[in-house]
Amino acid sequence: MTQTAAPESPRTSASGPAILDAEETMSRDQIEALQLTRLQETLAYAYSRVPLYQRKFDEAGVHPSDLTELGDLAKFPFTTKEDLRQEYPFGMFAVPMDQVARIHASSGTTGRPTVVGYTKQDLDNWATLVARCLRASGVRPGMKVHNAYGYGLFTGGLGAHGGAEKLGATVIPMSGGQTEKQIQLIGDFAPDAILCTPTYLLTIGDAMIHKGLDPRATSLKYAVLGAEPWTQEMRHELEEMFGIKACDIYGLSEVMGPGVAGESVETQDGSHIWEDHFRPEIVDPFDLTQTKADGETGELVFTSLTKQALPIIRYRTKDLTTLQPGSTRPGHRRMGRISGRSDDMIILRGVNLFPSQIEEIALRIPELSPHFQLEITRPHRMDELTVKIEPREGTTPEQRASAAVSLRQQIKIHIGSSCRIDVVEPGSLERSNGKLRRIYDLRNRA
């Protein structure tokens, strides 16, 4: 795909203040002008090269030439994870296989995996955007970066690795798991930054404490955390535990991988979306014809603007958030904190709730830890929710009982749902080695 040229990006300086890519400093008007041109090119490219898009556009009665302004994108059909599964393995690719430099895929635990491909140019763009995110989050050339995202078909490990190298950092490619080894190498190699999921950093910190080590005594200064929703309360927990600055990084395989958006360490006010490469929208997940205005909560939708191997048009991420004006990168809008995923939403007797809401409430109660699971059962005719949560070390039985009452009351007040609280023994719940499973739906078990 021919890409409309943007201003040449200067190299990141290894000394002094961070030097931004030229595209990071574009005004909002410049960004939107570039988006319009790249959208027109992308729609024509996808229509001519990907049979699924030709079918979907024709069925919807739209043609790439119908996009004459940014608002016209709403006329075009959505792409879903199911579309990628139906085109498994390579039906979504827009280039011949000999131009595909790398393939990634999801785990496929809920069906066929979703497969994504990258040309060499795609990989270079990806590394550039991850490097932007890391630089925004405080990482600088010459720093040592401990990468504890999983390597392999999952995009996290290799995506973060490529961006750190592009930035000029020294990468320690640890991958996920082997927590004891993680702790050893953090101590021996003295990295400046760590890349992983927030719940896995919590696992590492807890394991350090159990070994009699102080997480605040490590060399770590920055954590760039993603791949799962996390709250401000979790940020505070991790920053206090390690004595670091923790920033968000956002992405998903179908759109690119990590690096679609990143948070600035100066403000920590949400991740700036790199809108020279992606056009975001917010839609009402219950009425997809309704596009939400900036500041209104809905489902995040992305259209790629520069991808060659797998252009993606109006991809439904299922992530619920808002779009806000840019701050440290004024031309690029920011994502609000992801409140949850529309497919992770629990509807309990008519009340909608998300795991992140439980986390936010629980971490305001001093006796309770961030380690919890949600179990949904149907012992009789009605669904029931049990929150299994660990207490802080050293709490008494009386404190645990009082905390359980407080959590149940706060959930009822702030979410509107009644549930059972089970304060379990410290260390008894599953720990994260990557992405952590929070919800256990036991309603269909005998």
C-alpha positions, 0 to 999 in steps of 0.5 A: 500500500502506498503511504502518504508521506509524513514529515521525516522523524528525527532520531531519538537522542541518547542524551538530553531531553527526549526528541519526539517524532515529527508526527508526535508534534503535529497539530490536530488539524494536521493529524486529521488531514493526514488521517483523511488521505490515509483513510481513503488510501486504506479503504481502497487498498483493503477493498481491492485486495481482501475479498472479505472487505469487498463482500462486506462493503458491497453488502453494505452498499458502500464504496471506498470513494464514498469517504470524502470526510472523516465522518463518512467512516461511520458508513462502513461495516465493522470488522470483528474477531469472528471475521478473522476466525472465518478467514483463518488462516490467511484470508485477511492478508492483503499481500502475497505470502512472500511479502509477509515477514512475520505471523502472530496469532491468538491462543485460540482458546475460545475457538479458531485463533485469529491470525495476523501478518506483518510486512517488513514495513509493518514491523518497522512501523510497529517498532517505531510506535512501541518506541514512542510509547516507551519514550513517553513513559520515561524509558531512554536510549541506553537504559536496560529494559527487562521484558517480561511479556510472553514471547512467541505467537502472542504479540506482546514479547516480540512487539515490546522487544522490537520497540525497545531496540528501536529506541536504543535501549538494551533489551533483556528478553526474559519472557513471562513466567519463571518468577524466581528467575525474573527476581534473580535477573532483576537483581543481577542485571539491574534493569531500569525499566520492566515491561509486563502485565500489571498483575504479573508485576504484582506477582513479582513484587509479592514473590520478592517480599516472600523471599525477604527482599524489598521491591523498592530496593531494586534498580527499577525506575519505570514500568510500562504495563499493558495487555489487561485493564488496570485501575488507578488504585492498582497503579498506586499499589505497584508504584508504592510497592516498587518505588517506580513510575508505572505507565500504561501501554495499549494495543491488541493483536488484530490492530497491531499489537502493543504500541497503538497508544501509550501514556506519558510519565509526566502526566499519567493521564491516559494513553495517547493514540498514535493517530497518524497510524490509527483512526479511533472511534467510540460507538455505543456497544448496544446500538452500533449505529450511534457514534459517541462524542469525545468524553462519552463512554462506549466501545473503542473501534479502530481503523488502521491507516498504514498497515500493509499485510493486514489492513483492519477497518472499523475493528470492534475491540470490545474495550470500553473507554472514552476519547479525550483531547491530547495533553502532552501530545496535543494532536493525538487524542487520549484514551480514558482508563478502560473500564472493562470489556463488553464481552467481560461484562457480568450481568447479575440480576440486571446489574452490569459490573466489571472486574475493574470496578471490584478492584477499584473498590477493594483496594480502597479497603486497607485490609484487602489485597489486589488478589481476587477472583469472581465466581458466578454460580446458579445454585437455584433459579438466580445467578449469584456472585462470589468475590474471593479475595485475599487479605493483606498479610498480618490482618487478624480474623476480626479485621478480615471479617470487618473488611468483608462486610465493608466490601459487600456494602461498598459493592452494593452502594457503588455497583448496585449488586448483592454478592457474597464475599469470601476472604480466603487465605493469603497466597491461595488464589492463582497468580498471574504469569501473564494475563490473569483470569479474573472471572470463573463462570460456573453456572453450567457445571453440574 
